């Protein structure tokens, strides 16, 4: 019997979301093991002592970064051609994962950062979102006429930012960005990666994904 790769995941984490999106698109089947971040199981911490999701265990190989998980899955099978994008797509993901995510955290968790202005941090995030909106005003997806890795790596974080204050977000007049996000949120693709599973326990039946 072939042992499936294990995906340790947490449903609401945007990093884990994008890993699931890539695995779903690739069709590479994994054993999904959902965790609670406040009750991390010992086998998860043994695999990845840093304790963040997602983590893939593929035999002796442990993949601990979400972008690397996306590349691992799509490197095995990429039927939608997500990896076929210009270098600027990777640069856009870098900015999402760096300055934008930092500003997002300082906005969403403002109470934890009393030395920072929530308004200033929100404004920093909006610089990046305005650029995405400009791109989406010219084409349906960030890199052109079809979705690529850039769209799917960034969407979960735009969702997280929008959800900090959806009424405020909708009032910013970013029609193309809002439509891009809402189309994703209404998709079967999104629904399928957001299925709720009970937290993994030793000895439970295997949860296959996708």
C-alpha positions as CSV (number, residue, x, y, z in Angstrom):
1,X,0.0,0.0,0.0
2,X,1.4,3.4,-1.0
3,X,1.7,5.9,1.9
4,X,0.2,9.2,1.0
5,X,2.0,12.5,1.7
6,X,0.6,14.1,4.9
7,X,-0.7,17.7,4.8
8,X,-0.9,19.4,8.2
9,X,-3.4,22.2,7.9
10,X,-5.5,24.8,9.7
11,X,-8.7,25.7,7.8
12,X,-8.7,29.5,8.3
13,X,-4.9,30.1,7.9
14,X,-4.3,31.9,4.6
15,X,-1.0,30.1,4.2
16,X,-2.7,26.8,4.6
17,X,-5.5,27.9,2.2
18,X,-3.1,28.6,-0.6
19,X,-1.4,25.3,-0.1
20,X,-4.7,23.5,-0.3
21,X,-5.6,25.4,-3.4
22,X,-2.5,24.3,-5.2
23,X,-2.9,20.7,-4.0
24,X,-6.5,20.7,-5.1
25,X,-5.6,22.1,-8.6
26,X,-2.8,19.5,-9.0
27,X,-5.0,16.6,-8.1
28,X,-2.1,15.2,-6.0
29,X,-3.9,13.3,-3.2
30,X,-2.7,13.8,0.4
31,X,-3.8,12.7,3.9
32,X,-5.2,15.9,5.4
33,X,-4.6,16.3,9.1
34,X,-6.4,19.4,10.5
35,X,-5.0,20.9,13.7
36,X,-5.9,23.5,16.2
37,X,-3.2,26.1,16.6
38,X,-3.8,26.2,20.4
39,X,-3.5,22.4,20.7
40,X,-0.8,21.3,18.3
41,X,-0.3,17.5,18.3
42,X,3.0,16.0,19.1
43,X,3.5,14.3,15.7
44,X,3.0,17.7,14.0
45,X,5.6,19.4,16.2
46,X,8.0,16.5,15.7
47,X,7.7,17.0,11.9
48,X,8.0,20.7,12.1
49,X,9.2,22.2,15.4
50,X,8.5,25.8,14.3
51,X,4.8,24.8,14.6
52,X,3.2,26.7,11.8
53,X,1.0,25.4,9.0
54,X,1.0,24.2,6.3
55,X,3.5,21.4,6.5
56,X,3.8,18.5,4.1
57,X,5.5,15.2,5.0
58,X,6.3,13.4,1.8
59,X,8.3,10.3,2.9
60,X,11.5,11.6,4.6
61,X,11.0,15.1,3.1
62,X,9.3,17.8,5.2
63,X,8.1,21.0,3.4
64,X,7.4,23.8,5.8
65,X,6.7,26.9,3.7
66,X,3.4,27.4,2.0
67,X,4.9,28.6,-1.3
68,X,7.2,25.6,-1.3
69,X,4.1,23.4,-0.8
70,X,2.4,25.0,-3.8
71,X,5.5,24.4,-5.9
72,X,5.8,20.8,-4.7
73,X,2.2,20.0,-5.7
74,X,2.3,21.9,-9.0
75,X,5.7,20.5,-9.8
76,X,4.0,17.0,-9.7
77,X,1.1,18.1,-11.8
78,X,0.0,21.5,-13.1
79,X,-3.1,20.9,-15.3
80,X,-4.2,24.6,-15.1
81,X,-0.7,26.0,-15.9
82,X,-0.4,28.0,-12.8
83,X,3.4,27.9,-12.9
84,X,3.4,29.4,-16.4
85,X,3.7,33.0,-15.4
86,X,6.3,35.8,-15.9
87,X,8.8,36.5,-13.2
88,X,6.9,39.6,-12.1
89,X,4.3,37.2,-10.7
90,X,6.8,35.8,-8.3
91,X,7.9,39.4,-7.4
92,X,4.2,40.2,-6.7
93,X,3.9,37.2,-4.3
94,X,7.1,38.4,-2.6
95,X,5.5,41.8,-1.9
96,X,2.3,40.1,-0.7
97,X,4.2,37.9,1.7
98,X,6.5,40.7,2.9
99,X,5.2,44.3,3.2
100,X,1.6,43.6,2.6
101,X,1.3,40.8,5.1
102,X,3.1,42.9,7.7
103,X,0.7,45.8,7.2
104,X,-2.2,43.4,7.2
105,X,-1.1,41.9,10.6
106,X,-0.6,45.4,12.0
107,X,-4.1,46.3,10.9
108,X,-5.9,43.1,11.9
109,X,-4.2,42.7,15.2
110,X,-3.7,46.4,15.9
111,X,-4.2,45.9,19.7
112,X,-1.0,43.9,19.8
113,X,1.0,46.7,18.2
114,X,0.2,49.8,20.3
115,X,3.4,51.6,19.0
116,X,1.9,51.5,15.4
117,X,-0.9,53.5,13.9
118,X,-3.7,51.3,12.6
119,X,-4.6,53.9,10.0
120,X,-1.0,54.2,8.8
121,X,-0.7,50.4,8.5
122,X,-4.0,50.1,6.6
123,X,-2.8,52.8,4.2
124,X,0.4,50.8,3.6
125,X,-1.7,47.7,2.8
126,X,-3.8,49.8,0.4
127,X,-0.8,50.8,-1.7
128,X,-0.4,47.1,-2.6
129,X,-4.1,46.6,-3.1
130,X,-4.4,49.6,-5.4
131,X,-1.7,48.1,-7.6
132,X,-3.6,44.8,-7.7
133,X,-6.8,46.7,-8.6
134,X,-5.0,48.5,-11.4
135,X,-3.8,45.2,-12.8
136,X,-7.3,43.7,-12.5
137,X,-8.8,46.7,-14.3
138,X,-6.8,45.7,-17.3
139,X,-7.2,41.9,-17.3
140,X,-9.4,39.3,-15.5
141,X,-6.4,38.0,-13.5
142,X,-3.2,39.4,-12.1
143,X,-1.0,38.2,-14.9
144,X,-3.4,38.4,-17.8
145,X,-6.3,36.4,-19.2
146,X,-6.0,33.3,-16.9
147,X,-5.3,32.6,-13.3
148,X,-1.7,31.8,-12.3
149,X,0.2,31.0,-9.1
150,X,0.1,34.8,-8.3
151,X,-3.7,34.9,-8.1
152,X,-4.0,31.8,-5.9
153,X,-1.1,32.7,-3.6
154,X,-2.4,36.2,-3.0
155,X,-6.2,35.7,-2.8
156,X,-6.3,34.2,0.7
157,X,-4.5,37.3,2.1
158,X,-6.7,39.8,0.3
159,X,-9.7,37.9,1.8
160,X,-8.1,38.2,5.2
161,X,-7.6,41.9,4.8
162,X,-11.1,42.5,3.5
163,X,-12.6,40.6,6.4
164,X,-11.0,42.9,8.9
165,X,-13.7,45.4,8.0
166,X,-15.7,44.3,4.9
167,X,-17.9,47.4,4.8
168,X,-14.9,49.6,4.8
169,X,-13.2,47.5,2.2
170,X,-16.2,47.6,-0.1
171,X,-16.4,51.4,0.3
172,X,-12.9,51.9,-1.2
173,X,-14.1,51.9,-4.8
174,X,-11.8,49.1,-5.9
175,X,-14.3,47.4,-8.2
176,X,-12.0,45.1,-10.1
177,X,-10.3,43.9,-7.0
178,X,-13.6,43.3,-5.2
179,X,-15.0,41.4,-8.1
180,X,-11.9,39.2,-8.3
181,X,-12.1,38.4,-4.6
182,X,-15.9,37.8,-4.7
183,X,-15.7,35.6,-7.7
184,X,-13.2,33.5,-5.8
185,X,-15.2,33.4,-2.6
186,X,-18.3,32.3,-4.6
187,X,-16.4,29.5,-6.4
188,X,-16.7,25.8,-5.9
189,X,-12.9,25.8,-5.7
190,X,-13.0,27.9,-2.5
191,X,-15.9,26.0,-1.0
192,X,-14.1,22.7,-1.6
193,X,-10.9,23.8,0.3
194,X,-12.9,25.2,3.2
195,X,-14.7,22.0,4.2
196,X,-14.6,21.7,8.0
197,X,-12.9,18.6,9.5
198,X,-12.5,17.7,13.2
199,X,-9.0,18.1,14.6
200,X,-6.8,15.2,13.8
201,X,-6.3,12.5,16.4
202,X,-4.0,9.5,16.5
203,X,-5.8,6.4,15.1
204,X,-8.6,8.3,13.3
205,X,-9.7,7.4,9.8
206,X,-7.6,9.0,7.1
207,X,-9.1,12.2,5.5
208,X,-8.3,12.2,1.8
209,X,-7.8,15.6,0.0
210,X,-8.7,16.5,-2.6
